[in-house]
Amino acid sequence: MTKRSVAVGTKRAFERRDAILSLLEQYGYATITDLAGRFQVSDMTIRRDVRQLVDDGRVASVHGGVHLPFGLDFGRRDERARAAKRQLARAAMDLAPREGTLLLDAGTTVLELAHALPGSFTGHVFTHSIAAVNALLEESEIDLFLLGGDVRAGTRSCAGPSTVAAMSEIRADVGFLGAAGVGPDGVYVANDIEQGTKNALIEASARSVLLVDGTKFEHGGRYRLCGLNDVDVIVTDTQPPPEVLDACSALEVDLRIADASSAAAAL
């Protein structure tokens, strides 16, 4: 192998690792198989890339996949596609009764809804999101309740059996939740601990609203949460792929696409 070929190979490896980081900042998690297919290299090559990124402290590996280190991923995801998330939040505001009881999921998309609530909402908010509590802490017109449990730094939220039990005691008018992926066969989350809290949120809400930006139709989480018809409304910022549209139509799911112009005017 010549020095030139070694240099080219090294450059490609660096570029691929940077691309892997970009994907993780966008989606939070990826499998080794998905990455190998995307970059058209072997699983072994991707595993070498992942080992290097782990050694550099830039990612964390799990069986069969890789994610951003907990504590770092939330801030990065919060910055990604913020305009789209604000657009979703403004559209979702129409679904929040002014003096009702809301249940807010953890995650950066629903967090934008928490930022949008002050000034137009005077009801009750229950949430296991520490970030959402911080966003609403100074709002004297809102009755705010934090649902406790095991604190998860990666999502700045509480989770686990205590959180699920607390949610089971609530009856909310509307519950707002996010997801890692959406496909024609249902809604997906990134890890199994989220299944319990999100299912409890759906059960505790008279009406459940799923907020997902357009990237969530391009990538699926590892764990299936529920079917599309298990949520009452899906709010997104872009038209979903045809297979998702067909599934929503067949299941009579209330699908709403946020109007970018009206959302921008509201900012």
KEBA-403327 format. One record per residue: x, y, z of N, C-alpha, C, O in turn; residue number from 1. Coordinates in steps of 0.001 Angstrom, whole numbers. Example, Ala and Ser with C-alpha at 12.3 -4.5 7.8 and 13.67 -1.06 7.14 Angstrom:
NODE        nu        nv        nw       cau       cav       caw        cu        cv        cw        ou        ov        ow     k
NODE     13190     -5690      7800     12300     -4500      7800     13200     -3300      7800     14236     -3319      8465     1
NODE     12850     -2250      7080     13670     -1060      7140     12900        30      7870     13409      1138      8039     2
# end
This chain:
NODE        nu        nv        nw       cau       cav       caw        cu        cv        cw        ou        ov        ow     k
NODE       853     -1199         0         0         0         0       887      1247         0      1829      1340       787     1
NODE       594      2181      -861      1413      3387      -972      1054      4376       111         1      4268       739     2
NODE      1954      5364       338      1678      6396      1324       431      7183       941      -344      7596      1803     3
NODE       243      7388      -384      -924      8141      -843     -2206      7409      -497     -3169      8029       -47     4
NODE     -2236      6071      -704     -3459      5331      -424     -3757      5316      1067     -4921      5349      1463     5
NODE     -2719      5265      1901     -2926      5323      3343     -3532      6667      3732     -4458      6717      4542     6
NODE     -3021      7752      3165     -3517      9085      3487     -4982      9243      3100     -5776      9809      3850     7
NODE     -5337      8724      1892     -6720      8809      1438     -7634      8015      2358     -8715      8478      2723     8
NODE     -7188      6795      2737     -7987      5961      3620     -8194      6609      4969     -9291      6540      5523     9
NODE     -7167      7238      5510     -7272      7916      6798     -8247      9086      6720     -9063      9296      7618    10
NODE     -8147      9843      5629     -9054     10973      5459    -10496     10505      5405    -11370     11128      6007    11
NODE    -10753      9439      4706    -12111      8932      4608    -12621      8480      5977    -13790      8684      6305    12
NODE    -11755      7874      6766    -12147      7440      8100    -12530      8638      8963    -13538      8595      9668    13
NODE    -11729      9713      8912    -12053     10919      9678    -13384     11503      9224    -14217     11889     10044    14
NODE    -13573     11564      7914    -14814     12128      7386    -16010     11276      7809    -17071     11800      8149    15
NODE    -15822      9957      7784    -16908      9057      8162    -17252      9225      9645    -18426      9234     10014    16
NODE    -16235      9355     10486    -16493      9528     11916    -17223     10850     12187    -18118     10917     13030    17
NODE    -16828     11891     11460    -17541     13165     11610    -18994     13019     11168    -19903     13583     11779    18
NODE    -19198     12248     10090    -20562     12032      9605    -21375     11211     10606    -22571     11446     10780    19
NODE    -20722     10242     11266    -21402      9455     12295    -21847     10370     13434    -22971     10254     13922    20
NODE    -20973     11271     13855    -21335     12225     14916    -22516     13097     14507    -23415     13354     15309    21
NODE    -22509     13549     13257    -23612     14386     12769    -24936     13629     12815    -25969     14186     13186    22
NODE    -24892     12354     12434    -26104     11539     12465    -26605     11349     13891    -27808     11411     14146    23
NODE    -25683     11117     14818    -26082     10926     16206    -26641     12203     16811    -27569     12150     17619    24
NODE    -26088     13352     16430    -26616     14625     16917    -28019     14862     16383    -28829     15543     17011    25
NODE    -28298     14291     15215    -29621     14459     14606    -30624     13450     15157    -31769     13802     15443    26
NODE    -30192     12181     15308    -31132     11121     15652    -30961     10544     17058    -31877      9901     17572    27
NODE    -29802     10765     17689    -29598     10282     19042    -28999      8897     19129    -28207      8626     20032    28
NODE    -29361      7998     18197    -28911      6609     18251    -28851      6044     16834    -29623      6443     15963    29
NODE    -27919      5104     16614    -27852      4392     15336    -27282      3005     15582    -26449      2820     16469    30
NODE    -27727      2037     14803    -27175       693     14913    -25939       571     14035    -25759      1334     13085    31
NODE    -25093      -394     14362    -23909      -664     13550    -24315     -1041     12132    -23696      -601     11163    32
NODE    -25351     -1854     12016    -25817     -2296     10696    -26311     -1124      9861    -26012     -1037      8670    33
NODE    -27067      -220     10482    -27560       965      9763    -26399      1818      9252    -26412      2275      8109    34
NODE    -25398      2027     10108    -24252      2851      9726    -23446      2199      8608    -23002      2872      7677    35
NODE    -23260       888      8706    -22516       186      7665    -23226       300      6321    -22587       496      5288    36
NODE    -24540       176      6342    -25293       302      5100    -25263      1709      4546    -25152      1905      3335    37
NODE    -25363      2692      5430    -25371      4083      4993    -24049      4471      4327    -24038      5156      3304    38
NODE    -22925      4021      4926    -21613      4402      4400    -21015      3357      3458    -19913      3535      2939    39
NODE    -21754      2268      3242    -21342      1216      2313    -19963       664      2659    -19090       523      1803    40
NODE    -19799       357      3938    -18584      -281      4429    -19006     -1470      5282    -20196     -1671      5524    41
NODE    -18039     -2256      5738    -18349     -3440      6528    -18687     -3070      7974    -18338     -1991      8453    42
NODE    -19370     -3984      8650    -19645     -3788     10072    -18351     -3604     10851    -18289     -2801     11782    43
NODE    -17312     -4353     10469    -16031     -4268     11160    -15434     -2864     11040    -14865     -2342     11998    44
NODE    -15566     -2260      9861    -15051      -899      9663    -15778        83     10568    -15149       936     11194    45
NODE    -17108       -35     10641    -17875       853     11509    -17512       621     12964    -17421      1575     13737    46
NODE    -17303      -627     13350    -16929      -906     14742    -15584      -265     15080    -15389       206     16200    47
NODE    -14661      -244     14129    -13382       444     14362    -13604      1938     14535    -13008      2566     15409    48
NODE    -14467      2505     13694    -14796      3930     13833    -15389      4214     15212    -15019      5183     15875    49
NODE    -16309      3358     15627    -16976      3554     16915    -15984      3431     18057    -16028      4218     19003    50
NODE    -15087      2453     17982    -14075      2297     19036    -13228      3556     19166    -12914      3996     20272    51
NODE    -12858      4138     18010    -12060      5349     18052    -12834      6507     18663    -12289      7278     19454    52
NODE    -14118      6630     18294    -14952      7699     18833    -15196      7512     20331    -15263      8485     21082    53
NODE    -15328      6252     20759    -15477      5967     22184    -14205      6345     22930    -14260      6969     23990    54
NODE    -13044      5960     22367    -11762      6294     22994    -11574      7799     23111    -10950      8285     24054    55
NODE    -12121      8533     22145    -12026     10000     22162    -13055     10646     23093    -13047     11860     23295    56
NODE    -13943      9813     23658    -14974     10340     24550    -16105     11052     23843    -16825     11839     24458    57
NODE    -16273     10788     22558    -17275     11526     21787    -18595     10772     21638    -19623     11386     21353    58
NODE    -18582      9446     21825    -19801      8648     21752    -19761      7576     22836    -18722      7337     23452    59
NODE    -20896      6941     23056    -20986      5794     23950    -21577      4633     23164    -22526      4818     22402    60
NODE    -21030      3455     23342    -21513      2292     22602    -22399      1425     23478    -22194      1326     24688    61
NODE    -23380       803     22854    -24232      -184     23503    -24262     -1394     22591    -23745     -1342     21475    62
NODE    -24858     -2478     23050    -24890     -3689     22236    -25579     -3422     20893    -26772     -3123     20838    63
NODE    -24809     -3537     19827    -25363     -3390     18488    -25511     -1979     17987    -25995     -1773     16875    64
NODE    -25101      -980     18786    -25306       392     18334    -24448      1396     19077    -23533      1033     19817    65
NODE    -24761      2669     18865    -23970      3756     19428    -24873      4969     19643    -25811      5192     18878    66
NODE    -24586      5755     20690    -25336      6982     20948    -24398      8029     21515    -23265      7719     21886    67
NODE    -24862      9264     21584    -24075     10317     22203    -24010     10087     23704    -24940      9514     24271    68
NODE    -22948     10511     24360    -22854     10323     25808    -23980     11043     26527    -24324     12170     26168    69
NODE    -24563     10403     27544    -25608     11038     28340    -25053     12301     28974    -23907     12340     29424    70
NODE    -25899     13351     29002    -25466     14623     29552    -25033     15586     28468    -25039     16800     28671    71
NODE    -24645     15035     27281    -24238     15886     26174    -25290     15911     25081    -25431     16907     24373    72
NODE    -26034     14810     24940    -26939     14704     23803    -28115     15655     23889    -28562     16158     22858    73
NODE    -28640     15925     25095    -29819     16777     25203    -29546     18172     24664    -30336     18699     23881    74
NODE    -28426     18779     25078    -28109     20125     24612    -27926     20185     23116    -28359     21139     22471    75
NODE    -27291     19181     22561    -27084     19162     21110    -28401     18992     20380    -28646     19655     19372    76
NODE    -29264     18095     20887    -30559     17907     20249    -31431     19135     20408    -32252     19433     19541    77
NODE    -31259     19848     21506    -32050     21058     21732    -31746     22119     20681    -32634     22876     20289    78
NODE    -30495     22178     20222    -30112     23168     19225    -30523     22749     17819    -30756     23594     16954    79
NODE    -30609     21426     17596    -30895     20937     16244    -32343     21220     15862    -33263     20960     16637    80
NODE    -32530     21748     14678    -33874     21982     14118    -34759     22768     15068    -35957     22501     15165    81
NODE    -34175     23747     15779    -34961     24506     16750    -36099     25262     16081    -37190     25349     16645    82
NODE    -35873     25806     14902    -36944     26540     14208    -38127     25627     13932    -39277     26032     14099    83
NODE    -37851     24390     13509    -38935     23443     13238    -39676     23094     14517    -40900     22962     14509    84
NODE    -38948     22945     15611    -39581     22601     16885    -40444     23749     17409    -41512     23529     17980    85
NODE    -39968     24965     17205    -40788     26118     17593    -42061     26171     16758    -43136     26506     17257    86
NODE    -41923     25837     15494    -43076     25801     14600    -44108     24795     15105    -45306     25078     15124    87
NODE    -43633     23624     15512    -44528     22607     16050    -45191     23085     17337    -46388     22883     17544    88
NODE    -44398     23721     18199    -44929     24195     19479    -46054     25200     19271    -47078     25138     19950    89
NODE    -45866     26134     18326    -46898     27139     18068    -48168     26482     17539    -49275     26873     17910    90
NODE    -48007     25489     16676    -49178     24798     16141    -49888     24007     17233    -51117     23942     17265    91
NODE    -49103     23404     18132    -49679     22587     19199    -50416     23423     20236    -51285     22912     20942    92
NODE    -50076     24706     20331    -50736     25570     21303    -52250     25607     21108    -53000     25779     22069    93
NODE    -52692     25447     19871    -54129     25446     19586    -54837     24263     20242    -56057     24279     20402    94
NODE    -54074     23235     20622    -54646     22031     21204    -54613     22041     22726    -55094     21106     23366    95
NODE    -54043     23100     23309    -53915     23200     24764    -55008     24098     25319    -54962     25307     25090    96
NODE    -55992     23561     26040    -57049     24408     26632    -56441     25400     27612    -55596     25029     28427    97
NODE    -56856     26636     27542    -56209     27723     28291    -56146     27461     29788    -55146     27789     30427    98
NODE    -57183     26884     30353    -57211     26653     31799    -57265     25160     32117    -57715     24769     33194    99
NODE    -56814     24340     31198    -56880     22904     31389    -55681     22333     32119    -54866     23067     32678   100
NODE    -55586     21019     32105    -54477     20293     32713    -53678     19607     31616    -54211     18815     30839   101
NODE    -52387     19926     31566    -51510     19373     30544    -50493     18425     31173    -50069     18615     32313   102
NODE    -50118     17420     30423    -49054     16503     30825    -47982     16565     29744    -48234     16225     28588   103
NODE    -46776     17003     30130    -45706     17217     29165    -44643     16137     29271    -44159     15832     30360   104
NODE    -44293     15572     28150    -43233     14574     28046    -41870     15254     28159    -41770     16476     28046   105
NODE    -40827     14463     28381    -39467     14976     28306    -39029     14994     26843    -39615     14303     26010   106
NODE    -38007     15778     26533    -37511     15856     25170    -37482     17284     24670    -38183     18153     25190   107
NODE    -36663     17521     23653    -36430     18887     23193    -37606     19462     22405    -37806     20677     22418   108
NODE    -38376     18639     21731    -39506     19152     20959    -40625     19629     21881    -41155     20725     21699   109
NODE    -40984     18815     22866    -42019     19218     23818    -41521     20366     24695    -42320     21176     25164   110
NODE    -40216     20442     24919    -39666     21561     25689    -39993     22894     25030    -40246     23876     25727   111
NODE    -39994     22947     23708    -40352     24182     23016    -41796     24578     23315    -42122     25764     23353   112
NODE    -42659     23585     23526    -44044     23889     23907    -44076     24549     25285    -44842     25486     25509   113
NODE    -43253     24064     26198    -43169     24672     27527    -42733     26127     27432    -43248     26983     28151   114
NODE    -41786     26403     26547    -41354     27786     26349    -42464     28647     25761    -42522     29849     26018   115
NODE    -43347     28036     24971    -44408     28795     24293    -45634     29028     25181    -46443     29905     24878   116
NODE    -45789     28273     26258    -46991     28360     27087    -47185     29695     27804    -48296     30224     27773   117
NODE    -46172     30266     28444    -46398     31485     29227    -47092     32588     28423    -46781     32826     27256   118
NODE    -48044     33253     29091    -48760     34345     28446    -50071     33930     27830    -50937     34772     27591   119
NODE    -50236     32647     27567    -51476     32197     26939    -52108     31032     27688    -53171     30550     27296   120
NODE    -51474     30577     28752    -51966     29407     29469    -51946     29684     30968    -50955     30180     31505   121
NODE    -53052     29359     31640    -53154     29626     33081    -53645     28396     33846    -54208     28519     34934   122
NODE    -53434     27242     33288    -53917     26015     33907    -52860     25281     34715    -52031     25900     35382   123
NODE    -52898     23954     34648    -52011     23092     35419    -51094     22319     34471    -51528     21860     33414   124
NODE    -49849     22181     34849    -48880     21421     34061    -48228     20369     34944    -47641     20686     35979   125
NODE    -48339     19116     34524    -47614     18016     35152    -46535     17555     34166    -46799     17434     32970   126
NODE    -45349     17302     34655    -44279     16844     33774    -43192     16123     34568    -43002     16382     35756   127
NODE    -42492     15226     33905    -41304     14594     34492    -40033     15198     33895    -38930     14704     34127   128
NODE    -40205     16276     33120    -39075     16952     32480    -38546     18063     33382    -39243     19046     33634   129
NODE    -37325     17909     33865    -36696     18939     34683    -36472     20197     33846    -36602     21312     34351   130
NODE    -36138     20022     32575    -35929     21166     31684    -37216     21962     31514    -37182     23192     31498   131
NODE    -38349     21279     31388    -39632     21979     31243    -39991     22719     32528    -40519     23830     32475   132
NODE    -39710     22115     33677    -39959     22794     34953    -39133     24071     35041    -39640     25116     35448   133
NODE    -37869     23989     34661    -37014     25182     34674    -37565     26271     33760    -37487     27457     34081   134
NODE    -38124     25865     32618    -38669     26840     31668    -39913     27537     32215    -40193     28680     31853   135
NODE    -40662     26855     33085    -41942     27379     33572    -41897     27853     35013    -42909     28309     35546   136
NODE    -40748     27753     35645    -40630     27979     37086    -41076     29360     37529    -41623     29507     38622   137
NODE    -40857     30368     36711    -41173     31743     37104    -42585     32174     36716    -42964     33324     36939   138
NODE    -43363     31264     36139    -44693     31623     35666    -45722     31445     36779    -46175     30328     37030   139
NODE    -46094     32535     37446    -46992     32464     38593    -48417     32069     38214    -49188     31637     39071   140
NODE    -48774     32215     36926    -50131     31885     36492    -50310     30400     36213    -51429     29952     35959   141
NODE    -49237     29637     36257    -49291     28215     35942    -49030     27401     37202    -48035     27617     37894   142
NODE    -49937     26457     37497    -49699     25506     38580    -48813     24387     38035    -49193     23677     37104   143
NODE    -47639     24242     38621    -46601     23381     38061    -46293     22230     39009    -46111     22438     40208   144
NODE    -46235     21002     38462    -45969     19816     39266    -44888     18972     38587    -45018     18611     37417   145
NODE    -43825     18664     39324    -42764     17793     38821    -43018     16371     39307    -43151     16126     40506   146
NODE    -43085     15437     38359    -43270     14025     38680    -41892     13397     38888    -41085     13339     37960   147
NODE    -41630     12935     40085    -40295     12469     40431    -39987     11057     39956    -40825     10377     39363   148
NODE    -38768     10643     40233    -38289      9324     39835    -36786      9352     39725    -36137     10251     40260   149
NODE    -36229      8384     39041    -34789      8354     38810    -34410      9473     37852    -34995      9587     36774   150
NODE    -33444     10297     38227    -33033     11417     37383    -32114     10913     36277    -31138     10208     36533   151
NODE    -32446     11289     35042    -31640     10902     33871    -31022     12168     33285    -31714     13026     32737   152
NODE    -29689     12261     33417    -28991     13465     32957    -29122     13656     31457    -29213     14788     30982   153
NODE    -29131     12559     30703    -29159     12669     29246    -30379     13359     28701    -30310     14053     27687   154
NODE    -31524     13169     29384    -32767     13800     28928    -33253     14877     29891    -34306     15477     29676   155
NODE    -32486     15121     30955    -32866     16107     31982    -34299     15866     32447    -35140     16765     32442   156
NODE    -34545     14622     32848    -35893     14237     33231    -35842     13160     34300    -34776     12640     34633   157
NODE    -37019     12834     34835    -37167     11712     35759    -37828     10557     35020    -38631     10764     34109   158
NODE    -37485      9355     35418    -38044      8181     34755    -38044      7013     35726    -37510      7108     36831   159
NODE    -38648      5913     35302    -38662      4718     36124    -40020      4455     36740    -40974      5187     36478   160
NODE    -40119      3403     37567    -41400      3000     38154    -42086      4095     38967    -43312      4199     38943   161
NODE    -41315      4914     39688    -41923      5975     40498    -42612      7004     39605    -43689      7500     39934   162
NODE    -41986      7319     38481    -42578      8281     37545    -43845      7722     36923    -44851      8422     36801   163
NODE    -43791      6451     36529    -44958      5802     35938    -46112      5760     36943    -47263      6015     36590   164
NODE    -45791      5437     38192    -46829      5383     39231    -47450      6756     39449    -48666      6861     39613   165
NODE    -46641      7805     39454    -47150      9164     39636    -48065      9554     38489    -49099     10186     38709   166
NODE    -47699      9187     37271    -48528      9514     36110    -49872      8804     36167    -50881      9340     35710   167
NODE    -49886      7603     36726    -51132      6832     36766    -52178      7475     37674    -53355      7117     37620   168
NODE    -51751      8425     38508    -52670      9116     39415    -53218     10408     38817    -54005     11106     39457   169
NODE    -52809     10725     37604    -53174     11996     36968    -54226     11755     35886    -54253     10702     35248   170
NODE    -55077     12736     35697    -55979     12740     34539    -55821     14088     33855    -56323     15102     34341   171
NODE    -55128     14097     32737    -54851     15338     32011    -55824     15508     30856    -56298     14533     30273   172
NODE    -56110     16758     30539    -56930     17034     29353    -56163     16677     28087    -56698     16045     27176   173
NODE    -54897     17092     28046    -54053     16828     26870    -52662     16431     27341    -52102     17052     28243   174
NODE    -52114     15398     26727    -50732     15013     26951    -49933     15211     25681    -50346     14770     24609   175
NODE    -48790     15872     25795    -47928     16113     24641    -46675     15244     24772    -46010     15253     25808   176
NODE    -46366     14505     23729    -45197     13641     23775    -44397     13697     22492    -44900     14076     21435   177
NODE    -43131     13308     22612    -42249     13215     21455    -41895     11767     21192    -42324     10874     21922   178
NODE    -41110     11533     20148    -40709     10178     19782    -39396     10226     19013    -38991     11274     18509   179
NODE    -38742      9073     18933    -37482      8978     18189    -37725      8695     16711    -36901      9034     15862   180
NODE    -38852      8076     16413    -39140      7750     15020    -40610      7435     14821    -41296      7007     15749   181
NODE    -41088      7649     13609    -42473      7353     13257    -42489      6686     11890    -41882      7181     10940   182
NODE    -43186      5560     11799    -43324      4848     10537    -44755      4408     10346    -45584      4645     11224   183
NODE    -45078      3777      9233    -46459      3358      8987    -46960      2326      9987    -48168      2158     10157   184
NODE    -46022      1625     10661    -46422       603     11619    -46470      1108     13045    -46810       347     13951   185
NODE    -46133      2393     13276    -46257      2903     14621    -45228      3937     15025    -44505      4491     14197   186
NODE    -45184      4180     16332    -44321      5191     16934    -43202      4478     17693    -43445      3483     18377   187
NODE    -41973      4993     17569    -40815      4333     18170    -40067      5275     19105    -40068      6492     18920   188
NODE    -39424      4682     20120    -38617      5431     21072    -37202      4864     21083    -36945      3777     20566   189
NODE    -36281      5634     21689    -34866      5278     21619    -34464      4195     22607    -33522      3449     22336   190
NODE    -35146      4081     23748    -34757      3073     24732    -35978      2572     25490    -37036      3201     25477   191
NODE    -35812      1431     26149    -36968       777     26760    -37509      1515     27976    -38693      1385     28284   192
NODE    -36682      2286     28677    -37181      2996     29855    -38189      4070     29467    -39053      4437     30263   193
NODE    -38074      4575     28230    -39034      5584     27768    -40400      4982     27481    -41415      5676     27543   194
NODE    -40427      3684     27167    -41708      3061     26860    -42701      3207     28010    -43866      3546     27803   195
NODE    -42217      2943     29232    -43109      2994     30380    -43688      4374     30631    -44893      4516     30841   196
NODE    -42826      5406     30610    -43303      6761     30900    -44211      7283     29786    -45226      7922     30060   197
NODE    -43853      7015     28549    -44669      7521     27442    -46019      6806     27367    -47040      7435     27089   198
NODE    -46028      5493     27615    -47304      4782     27641    -48179      5273     28781    -49393      5404     28627   199
NODE    -47555      5550     29944    -48310      6085     31075    -48872      7457     30742    -49990      7783     31141   200
NODE    -48107      8262     30016    -48578      9593     29609    -49796      9474     28701    -50768     10213     28861   201
NODE    -49746      8554     27759    -50885      8361     26847    -52119      7924     27628    -53218      8432     27407   202
NODE    -51926      6976     28546    -53045      6460     29342    -53649      7533     30242    -54855      7530     30489   203
NODE    -52813      8450     30732    -53275      9471     31670    -53936     10659     30987    -54486     11529     31662   204
NODE    -53892     10710     29666    -54368     11877     28926    -55666     11573     28187    -55774     10565     27489   205
NODE    -56643     12448     28347    -57891     12303     27600    -57634     12433     26100    -58336     11842     25279   206
NODE    -56616     13216     25765    -56216     13402     24373    -54700     13450     24316    -54088     14250     25023   207
NODE    -54087     12623     23503    -52628     12595     23399    -52193     13155     22050    -52747     12816     21004   208
NODE    -51185     14021     22107    -50700     14712     20915    -49217     14398     20734    -48410     14659     21627   209
NODE    -48867     13847     19596    -47483     13518     19282    -46873     14638     18451    -47397     14987     17394   210
NODE    -45754     15206     18933    -45048     16261     18215    -43777     15680     17617    -42906     15213     18352   211
NODE    -43660     15701     16300    -42475     15148     15635    -42079     16020     14453    -42905     16324     13593   212
NODE    -40809     16421     14415    -40342     17136     13226    -40090     16138     12102    -40080     14927     12322   213
NODE    -39889     16657     10904    -39812     15808      9720    -38714     14775      9736    -38832     13750      9065   214
NODE    -37632     15010     10489    -36533     14041     10519    -36952     12724     11154    -36336     11691     10892   215
NODE    -37989     12744     11985    -38397     11527     12693    -39042     10501     11760    -39200      9338     12129   216
NODE    -39416     10933     10547    -39944      9981      9577    -38824      9278      8812    -39076      8330      8068   217
NODE    -37584      9747      8997    -36443      9187      8276    -35668      8189      9112    -34808      7478      8593   218
NODE    -35963      8128     10405    -35183      7289     11299    -36085      6706     12364    -36910      7417     12936   219
NODE    -35938      5411     12639    -36751      4770     13651    -35973      4490     14919    -34786      4170     14865   220
NODE    -36634      4607     16064    -36016      4217     17319    -35944      2703     17423    -36411      1984     16541   221
NODE    -35358      2233     18502    -35175       797     18672    -36431        93     19181    -36616     -1098     18928   222
NODE    -37287       810     19889    -38396       163     20583    -39729       745     20120    -39914      1961     20083   223
NODE    -40648      -145     19770    -41966       303     19340    -42770       726     20564    -42906       -35     21522   224
NODE    -43296      1929     20525    -44098      2452     21621    -45561      2087     21458    -46179      1547     22376   225
NODE    -46115      2380     20292    -47542      2165     20075    -47851      2278     18590    -46982      2618     17787   226
NODE    -49090      1991     18234    -49540      2185     16869    -49876      3642     16617    -50042      4413     17562   227
NODE    -49977      4026     15363    -50315      5406     15031    -51667      5807     15610    -51854      6946     16039   228
NODE    -52600      4871     15619    -53948      5188     16101    -54055      5160     17620    -55144      5351     18161   229
NODE    -52944      4924     18319    -52946      4990     19779    -52716      6407     20288    -52868      6675     21480   230
NODE    -52349      7316     19381    -52308      8741     19729    -53462      9425     18994    -53905      8959     17945   231
NODE    -53936     10524     19553    -55110     11178     18974    -54761     12149     17853    -55500     12280     16877   232
NODE    -53632     12824     18004    -53224     13820     17018    -51721     13695     16788    -50963     13477     17734   233
NODE    -51293     13831     15547    -49871     13932     15210    -49649     15297     14580    -50286     15645     13585   234
NODE    -48737     16071     15170    -48398     17388     14633    -46963     17341     14129    -46054     16953     14863   235
NODE    -46758     17736     12878    -45418     17731     12294    -45231     18986     11454    -46173     19742     11217   236
NODE    -43986     19193     11007    -43681     20416     10267    -43553     20177      8770    -43354     21122      8007   237
NODE    -43665     18928      8345    -43516     18627      6927    -44397     17437      6572    -44754     16642      7442   238
NODE    -44742     17315      5314    -45593     16208      4910    -44844     14892      5059    -43743     14748      4528   239
NODE    -45420     13931      5772    -44757     12641      5961    -44626     11867      4651    -45259     12223      3657   240
NODE    -43811     10811      4640    -43700      9958      3454    -45055      9349      3094    -45922      9218      3958   241
NODE    -45245      8975      1827    -46545      8452      1380    -47061      7280      2210    -48260      7190      2474   242
NODE    -46155      6369      2629    -46621      5206      3382    -47169      5600      4751    -48088      4959      5260   243
NODE    -46605      6657      5351    -47121      7142      6639    -48450      7857      6422    -49388      7691      7201   244
NODE    -48522      8654      5356    -49785      9326      5033    -50900      8316      4811    -52014      8491      5305   245
NODE    -50596      7262      4070    -51603      6229      3792    -52056      5549      5080    -53243      5286      5270   246
NODE    -51096      5266      5963    -51437      4614      7230    -52305      5517      8095    -53268      5056      8708   247
NODE    -51967      6804      8146    -52773      7753      8922    -54183      7859      8371    -55153      7930      9125   248
NODE    -54288      7869      7069    -55604      7955      6429    -56437      6708      6719    -57620      6804      7048   249
NODE    -55809      5537      6595    -56520      4281      6820    -56973      4146      8271    -58038      3594      8548   250
NODE    -56159      4652      9191    -56471      4545     10623    -57249      5746     11149    -57586      5809     12331   251
NODE    -57533      6707     10253    -58260      7934     10599    -57548      8708     11719    -58179      9206     12651   252
NODE    -56224      8792     11598    -55419      9556     12547    -55483     11033     12177    -55372     11386     11003   253
NODE    -55662     11891     13170    -55705     13341     12955    -54274     13838     12756    -53543     14038     13726   254
NODE    -53881     14033     11513    -52530     14477     11163    -52574     15956     10805    -53342     16367      9936   255
NODE    -51743     16759     11481    -51725     18200     11242    -50309     18636     10876    -49342     18311     11565   256
NODE    -50212     19374      9782    -48916     19889      9337    -48870     21370      9659    -49687     22151      9171   257
NODE    -47901     21750     10491    -47806     23133     10968    -47538     24084      9824    -46809     23768      8883   258
NODE    -48132     25237      9921    -47954     26294      8923    -46760     27138      9323    -46806     27845     10329   259
NODE    -45693     27068      8542    -44441     27776      8887    -44644     29287      8934    -44065     29956      9790   260
NODE    -45453     29835      8034    -45613     31287      7961    -46343     31820      9202    -45971     32857      9753   261
NODE    -47403     31087      9640    -48140     31561     10795    -47334     31371     12067    -47434     32173     12995   262
NODE    -46534     30312     12114    -45692     30079     13282    -44636     31169     13393    -44348     31659     14484   263
NODE    -44065     31543     12258    -43036     32585     12275    -43628     33920     12705    -42995     34690     13426   264
NODE    -44845     34180     12255    -45478     35445     12625    -45780     35522     14107    -45842     36609     14683   265
NODE    -45969     34353     14729    -46290     34325     16159    -45072     34540     17028    -45208     34852     18211   266
NODE    -43879     34380     16465    -42645     34508     17260    -42354     35965     17579    -41359     36266     18238   267
# end
